[in-house]
Amino acid sequence: MELSKLINSIRAISVTGEVERKDITGIEYDSRKVQPGSVFVAIRGFSTDGHRFVMQAIEKGAVVVVVEDDNCIPNDLIKHRKLTKICVENSRDALSKLSHSYYKEPSKLLKIIGITGTNGKTTTTYIIKHILESLGHKTGLIGTIANWIGSEKKASSLTTPEASDLMKLLYEMYQAGCEYAVMEVSSHSLLLKRAAAIDFSAAIFSNITSDHLDFHGDFENYLAAKKILFDGLKDGVPAIYNSDDPSAARLLKDCAGRKISYGRDDDSVFRISNISFDMNGTSFEINYNQKKYNINVPLVGAFNAYNATSAFAAAVLSGVNGKDAARLITSAPQVPGRFEIVRSGAKYAIVDYSHTADSLEKTLLNIREIVGNSRKVYTVFGCGGDRDRTKRPIMGRIASELSDEVVVTNDNPRNEDPGQILSDITQGISGDNYVIISDREHAIKHAIENSDPDSVVLIAGKGHENYIDEKGVKSYFSDKETAKKYLGVIE
């Protein structure tokens, strides 16, 4: 693509050097990936500043550099080498818009459904993808567990990829014949403008509770980050929101989209009623447009009624017949690490990604609703290092109050002292129904081997993750495989 066309997608403060007759071969934010003919966008990161690597990018063949700091590279050098320097107010915004333009504006080629919220994003994307593809609409997915182009699985390192990686992936989906893309849109990505250039065809808000306060500082900033998705919707675009969440009104205050509610509230456009569930799945009703749809989803818990309803709403508003959507939800796949059950005789182990106070509480309340006091409930969990510390004692309190016994263990300590994380968690526990076993495998082994034959063991926090991250080293570890090992489950 010619630079003269590409540059029209951004607002430049100043442009130094040649613009005409310059063909661009790619957009990069990592100087190590620069190829001859690339545009290098210098973004300010959390551990380093891309402006420090502008010269390195030039030496590797970058013909255009996009910067916030006009003084990071001399104008004389730019002119001497016949390069181009573009100074912008926000490099991250420029990266998103340049990448969107370079990759043929993929949000105009695909119908993109974005989902944000503290919990439920992954499950909702999987259900939507299942409905659409079952009806013959090839669909891409971007999220925490993996990225998918139809049936082709691609690794995922971020819930929402960096802007240039995101636009490239969306364009690859279009090239592969996808009509739709469903994507998790994290609060980090919204604040860092990774999706700033995307015109969403619909957006979903699942819920919001305290999380990521290590990054956002406080709940109000976290809410403001989530709000960005809805502030950017065009007039009439469906803004599907959980009407039972107390923050929904503030989130949608400045939204120009068509506000469409779902929830148990009587005024909800998609009204949920008669929720019941057991270890085999969840049944409920959706009342929409004066019709009642009986839903059975093979996912356990009241929160999955909400996830399935938001997926139902997104599908119906995308043109899917309500009866088809209800029928297909019944065969929705098990999402890896989301209330995933491993059973041996009368004993259940449940592997779940619940890594926030709210999700842990909801998961344990759902288990208690199913088993009551007839079975003992054991919870194995830890908290990640270099993440929100304020939730640790809260999660400790919740686990101890809703479990018969808690085994506090490591999660991903990352660069923190594991012992300090364990101490932070136990500060919230007032009773004596807990033990500390720092080694996660030994913790799971203890809970399974020392629990009653008909007990339920919740293994929380890591879900689908197959590693433990400590001091920059990722070691292979799977909660599900470990549960199977000590339950004696052989497949």
N, C-alpha and C positions, 0 to 999 in steps of 0.2 A: 504494500500500500504506500502511496505517496504521502510524505510528511505534510504537504500542503493541504491534503484532505483530512488527515488525522488531527492536525492541530485545531481544526474547527470545533472539535468536541470539548475543548477546555477553554477556560478563561485565563489568558496569560497576563501577568503583570508586565513582563518585558520579554523580548525575543532578541537574542544575539546570534549573528552568523547567518548562514544560508538556510533557506527553507525550500526553495524550488528545486526540482530535479533531484530529490533525495528519496530513494526507495527504502522502506523500513522492512526489516526481516523478523522483528519480534519486539515484545515489550518485557523488560526484566526489572526486578527490584533487587535481585541478588547479583552482585558484580561477578561472582564466580560462574554464573550461567550465561553471561553476555557472549554473544556471537557477533561476527562482523555484520554491521548494518542494524544493530539493535538500538532501541531507545532504552536508556537506563534512567529509572525513576528513583531518586534518592529519598527514601522515607526514613523518618526518625523512629527507631525501634526502642525497646525497653532496655536492651543491654548494649546497643551500639547505634550509631547514626550513619545512615547510608551516604551522607555527604562526605564522610571520610574516605569513601571508596570510589568517588567520581573519577579520579585519575586512573585508578585500576581498571575501571570499566572502559575508559577511553583507550587504554593500552590494549584491551582485549577486543577492540573493534567497535565500540559504541559510537554512533554518528550523531546521536542526540542525547543530551542530558537534561532531565527535568528536576529542578531544585527549588527549595524554599529560600535557601541562603544564596543570594546572588554573588556573594564574595567567596564562595567555596572554590571557584575555579576562575582564573583571570580571563577577561574578555579577549585579551590579545592572543592567548593560546587558542581559544575557540576559533577566532578568525584565521589565525595562522594555519591551523589544521583543517580549515574549511568544515568545521563542525557546527552544531546548533545547540545553544543553551536557552532553555525556556524556564523562566522564573514564574512560579505560581504561589498562590497563598497557601494551598494545602496539597502536598504531594500525594497523600493517600487518596484524596478525591480525584486528583488528576490521573493517578494510576487506574482507578476504577473506570473512569470515563474514556481514557485512551485505550484501555484493554477492551472495553465494550465496543468501541468503534473499530478497533483493529480486527476483532473476531466477528465482524459482520453484524453487530448489534443482535446478539442471540436472544435477547428478551423480546425481540420483534419476530423471531423465527419460531420460538417455543412459547407455550402457555406455561408460565412459571408460578407455582403456588408456594408461597413462603410461610413457614410456621415458626413462631417464636413463643417463648414462655419458659418458666423454670423447669417444669416437668412435662413429659408426654410428647415432646417433639418427635422423637425417634419412632415411637409406636404409631403415631398419626401418619407420618410419612410412609411407613410401610403399608398401612391399610389403604391409603389413597392409591399408592402405586399398584397394589394388588387389584383394587377395583378397576382402575383404568386399563391395566394390561389384560385383565380377564375379558374385557370388552373389545380388545383388539387395538388399543391405543398404546403404542410403545412409549415407555416412560423412563426417564432418568431419575436418579435419586442422589441427593447430596446430604451427608449427615455424619453423625458421630461414629457409627460402627463401620461403615464403608460407603463408598460411592458406587453407584450402579449406572451403567448405560444399557438399558434393557436388562438382559440376563448376564451381561459382562460385569464382573466385580472388579473394582479398583480400590486400592488402599486409601484410607483416610487418616490424615494426621491432625486435622483441625475440623471441628464441627462445621465451620464455614471456611473454605479455603481463602487464601489471600486473593486480592482482586484479579490479578492477571491469570492465576491458576484457575480461578472460578470461571472467568469468561471463556478460557480455553476449553474447560471441561463442558460447559454449556454448548459451545460450538461443536464439540465432538459428539455430543448427544444429538444435535440437529443433523450432523453429517451421517450419523448412524440410523437416522430415520425416526427419531423420537418426536412425538407431538407435544408431550408434556415433560416438565421437570418439577419434582417436588423437593424442597430443600429446607433443612433446618437453618434458621437464621439466628445466630447467637447474639447476645448483647455485646460481646466483644467486637464481633464483625460489624455490627451496626455503628458502634462508636468509632471504629477504625475505618469506616466507609468502604468496606470490601464489596458491599452490594449496592453502593450509592447510585450506580448507573442503571440498575435493573428496573424495568417497568413490570411490576408483578401483575399477574392476571387475577390473583386473589391472595389474601393474607389471613392467617389464623393466629389468634391469641389463645393459648391454653390456660395459663394461670401464672401468677407471680408470687413468690415468697422470697425471703432473704437468701441470697446466694451471691457468690463472686464479689463479696464486699471488700475483699483484698484488692480487687481491681477497681471497683466503682466508688469505694469509700463509704457510701451509705445507701440505704434503700431508695431514696429519692433519685439519686443518680442512676441507679440500676433501672428503675422504672423509666426514667427519661431516655435511657439507651434503648429499651424495648419500644418505646413510643416512636422512635425514629422510623421504624418500618411502616407504621400507620400514618404518620405525618406525610410520608412520601407517596402514598397511594393517589392515583388520579381519580377524578370525579367519576363516581359510579362503580368503581372496582369493589368487589365484595370484601368487606372487612368482617370476618367471621370471629366472633368473640364469645368468651365464656361469661355469661351474664351473672353467674353466681360468684364470680371473683370480685371482691370489694374494690379492686383497683381498676376495673374495666373502664369506668366512666372517665377517669383521669387519663387513661391510656388513649382513649379515642376522642378526647376533647377537640383536637385540631385536625381530625381525620376528614378528608374530603370524599372518602370512599362510601359505599353503600353499607351501612352498619347492619349486620345480621347476627342476631344473638342465638346462642344455644345454652341449655342448662335446665335445671329443675324449676326455675322461676316460671310462674304461670304465663307471663307475657313473652317468654322466649319464642322466637320464630321456629326454632327446632327444639321442642320441649321434651325433656327426658322424664320418664316416669317408670314406676314399678321395677326398680333395679333389684335383682337378686343374683347371687353368685355362690359357687362352691369351688372345689379344687379342679373342676373340669371346665369352668368357663363362667361367663356372665350373660344374663338375660335381662332385657329391658325393652321399653317401648319408646319410639320417637313419634311425636305428634307434629306433623308439618302440613300446612296448607289444607287443613281439615281432613287429613288422612292419618291413619295410625299404621305404623310399621313395627312389627315384632322382630326384635333383633336378638340373635344368639351369636356371641363372639367367643372363640376359644381362648380368651385372655381373661385372667382372673382379677376381679376387683372393681369397685365402684368407679375408680378413676379411669378404668378402661371403657366404661360406658361413655364417659365424657370424650375420651380420645376417639372412640368409634363414631360418636355423634358428630364431632367436628369433621372427621373424614367423610362421613355421609353427607354433611352439608356441603363440603367442598366439591364432592363428586356431583351432587344434584345441581348445584349452581354452575357447574361446568357442562351441564347438559345431560347427565346420566339419569335414566329413569329411576325413580325412587325404589320401585320393586327390585330392580336389578342391583342397586346399591345395597339394599337390605339383604338380599340373597347372597351376595358375594362377600359381605362382611363375615358371614358364617364360616367361610373357608379361609379367613385371613391367616397368614402364617404366624407361627410363634416368633416373636422378635428375640434374637439372642440376648440373654442376660436380663430380660424384663419379666419378672415373676416366672422364671423358668423352673419347672418342677422336676426333681429327680426323686424317684420313689423306690423304696425297698421294703416290701411287706407293708406294715402299717405306718412306717416312718417316712416322713417327707423332708427333703431338703429343698429349699427355695433359693435360687440364685437370682439376685435382683440388683440393679444398678443404683438403687436408692442411696444417694450420696449427699443429700441435703436433709435438713431437719424435717421439712414438710413431707418429702417423699418417704423417709424412713417411718415417720408417724403414720402416714396413710397406709403403707404396706403392712405395718404391724396391726393397725386397726382392722384392716381387711382380713388378716389371718385370724385375729381374735373373733371377728364376726362369724367366720366360718367354723372355728373349732370351739369357741366359747372357753369354758374352763375345763372341758373334757380332756384336753391334751395339754401338755406342757410345751411352752414355746421358748426356744433358745435362740439368741441372736449373736452372730459373729460379725463384728464390723470394726473398722478403723476410720481414720480421716486422712486425706492427702496432705502432704507437706507443701509449702509454698502456696497455699490456698487459704481461703477465708477461715481465720482462726476463731471467729466469734461463734461459729456454729458447733464447735467441738463439744463444749460442755452441755449445750442444748441437746445435741444428739445423744450424749451419754445419759442425760436425764430421761429422754423419751424411751431409749432402749431399755433402761432399767425399770421404768414404770410399766411398760407394756410387755415385758418378757419375764419368764420365770428365772432365767439365768442369762447373763451377758458374758461373752468372751471378747474382751477388748484386744485388738491386734493391730498389726501394721496394715496399711493400705499402700499408698505410694509415698514414702517419706520424702522423696526427691532430695532437696538439699538441707532439709531440717533434721534435727536430732529426733530419731524415732521415739526415744524415751520421753521427750518433752511433749510430743503430740499425744502419747498415751496418757500423760499426766493431765494435759488440758482436757481430754475427754472425761477422765474420772473425776475432775473437779465438779462436774454436774451431777454425779451419782451420790445420792444421800444414803442409800441402803447398802447391804453387804452381799447382794446377789450378783456379784461379778467377779471374774478373775482376769488377770492380765497375762496373755501368752503372746509375746511379740512376734514369734514366727507364725506366719499365716497358715501354713500347712498344718502345723501342730495345733493351732487354734481350732481349725475345722475338724481335725481328727478328734480332739478332745470333746467338742460339742456333739459330734455324731456318736462316738463310742461311750460317752458318759450320760447320754440322754435316754429317756424311757423309750421302750420299743414302739410306742405309738405317738411319739413327739413330733413336733415340727421344728426344723432348724433353718432359720433364716440366715443366709450368708449374703451380707449386704455391702454395697459400695463400689464393687468393681464390675459386676455384671458380665458384659461381653469381653472385657479387657483380658488379654492373655499375657500379662507381664506385671512385674513389680519394678517400679522405677526408684532406684536409690543411688544417690551420689552420681547421677548422670549415667548410670548403667541400668539397662533394662534386662531383667532376667525372666525367662519364660515361666509363667504361672497361670493356671486356669482354675477358678473357683469351681466350675462345673465338673471338670475332670477330677479335681481333688475330692469333691463330694461323692462322685461315682466310685472312686477308689476305696473310700472308707465305708461306703454303704455296700460295697461288694457288687455293684451293678456292672454287668458285663454285656457289651453289645456285639 
